Amino acid sequence: MINRRDMVLSAGISIFGIHGSAYAKDYPAKQPIKLVVGYPPGGPSDILARIIADHLVRELGQAIVVDNRAGAGGMVGATYVAGQRADGYTLMFDTESISSRGAAIYKKLSYDPVKDFTRIDKLVRQRSALVVHPSVPVSSVAELIQYAKRHPGKLNYGCAFGSSSHMGGALFNHLNQVDISAINYKGGSQLVTDLMANIVQVGFYAESTVAQQVKAGSLRTLAVVADDKSVLFPELPTMKEAGAAPMDISAWGGIIAPAGLPQPIVDRLHQAMQKIVADPKFASQLQPIGASPILNSSPVKYTQDVSTEMNYWKKMVADAGIQQAE
């Protein structure tokens, strides 16, 4: 049976479809664009989103307001965006934990990562580093594994559920047969603050969030959690080089909108984003925070990537015995 809400929604879509081309032709009109970030201010996703927002302002000639809606590994923000009008004035900084990993670690999402969004472009990739508090008596990954095996449950790692910080710790435990306990946070800078305070002792964090603390001696890096070497910490071994099981939990970010975004607006945003990733200034802004631009993305490729990654992470979650959240 078709309910009243479905009838109203269907009518709205039909009306917007009739006038969509004309509406999109003027996009963006003199109205600020909201860029939703599903994480707190100060974290790696927020930093990257704000860099992208600054470039989009120049490319689109329109103000962009960053709206932080944190919680549940980005799911709170994604649920909000999925319910907004597909007019180009609500966008979201998408991450792997919102889309591909989210579908693996939650039994049921309040949104469909594929059907509820229009994907524009995947824009950035960011490596993570394995870091420890200086009080942990280890100087290498191999020593960390040995120490964790001798003291099961003594060490904690701070994480935001579903993020690279969470998956990194869970996979490290599984692949190396150790027991480091997870302490969950909403995300943001508090993860690093508590690692520095020795409330947690281990972290799998974006290089940008720990670079300053590492250089100051407040934290110690052991390896880059990726298949390739770090730009920020070129002396760091990869996990494989460090004698541990190979791991790559590099985060990525892209821009999505509610499903049904008119193609002219998709094209306008895609063109703007391709100019951004080709801009040497954009790359130079990403380098100090351990990130790099993703070239030659497209709405079709982005959508295919997410579907492929969803299958990969579902298998990894099952193999690692990670308990899915409700």
Residue, then its C-alpha position, 0 to 999 in steps of 0.5 A: m500500500i502506498n502511504r501518504r508520505d510516499m505519495v508526497l515524496s513521489a510528487g515532489i520528485s516529479i515536480f523537481g524533475i520537470h523543473g530540474s534542468a532549469y534549476a540546475k542551469d543556475y546552480p549554484a545560485k546565491q545561496p550558501i552550500k552546506l557541507v556536512v562532516g560526520y565527525p567533530p571539529g579538529g579531526p582528520s576528516d574535518i581538516l580535509a573537508r575544510i581544505i576542500a570547502d575552501h577550494l570549492v568556494r573558489e571554483l563555484g563562486q559560492a559560500i560553503v558552510v561546514d556543518n559538523r554532525a558527529g556520532a556513530g562513525g559518521m552515521v548521524g551525519a549521513t542519515y541527515v544528508a540522506g533525508q535532505r533535498a537533492d538540490g546541490y545545497t546539501l553535500m557531505f564529506d564521505t569517508e570509508s567508515i560512512s560508506s564501505r566500512g559502515a555497511a560491514i560493521y553495522k547490522k543495519l544502517s539507517y541509510d543505504p550507502v549506494k541507493d541513498f546518495t549521489r556520488i560525485d568524486k573521491l578526492v583524497r587518500q590519507r595514510s595512518a600511522l601506528v603510534v604509542h605512548p612513550s611509556v610503552p616499553v617498545s621501539s618497534v612493531a615486533e616488540l609491541i606484538q611481543y609485549a602485548k602477548r606477554h600482557p594481554g588486555k593491559l594495553n588499550y587503543g583509542c578509536a572511533f567505531g568504524s573508522s580507520s582507528h577502530m579497524g586498524g586496532a581490530l585487524f592488528n589484534h586479529l592478524n597478529q594474535v594479540d589482545i589490545s582493548a578498544i576504547n571507543y570515542k566519537g572521534g576528533s582530537q580527543l583520541v590523540t589528547d587521551l593517548m598523550a595522557n596515557i589514558v590509552q596507550v596505542g593508536f592507529y591515527a591519521e599521520s596529520t593528527v599525530a605529526q606535531q606530537v611525534k616531532a615534540g616527543s609526546l608520542r612514538t611512531l612505530a610504522v605506517v599502516a599502509d602498503d607504501k612509505s610515508v611522506l611525513f615520516p619517510e623513515l618509518p617502515t610499513m607494517k610488513e617491513a616491520g615484521a608484522a602482518p601486512m595492513d593498509i587502512s588508508a582513509w579516503g574522502g569524497i563528496i556525496a549528495p542526496a540521491g536523485l541529484p540532477q545530472p547538470i548539478v552532478d556535472r558542475l560539481h564533478q568539473a569543479m572537483q577535477k580542477i581541485v585535484a589537479d591544482p598543485k596548491f591542493a596537493s601542497q596543502l595535503q602533503p603536510i597532513g600525510a594526504s594526497p589527491i585522488l586523480n581521475s575519479s568520477p561518479v561512476k567509478y566512485t560508486q563502483d569503488v564503494s560497492t567493491e570495498m563493501n564486499y572486502w570489508k564485510k569479509m574482513v569483519a567476518d574473518a576478524g570476528i568483529q562484532q557488528a553494531e545494531 
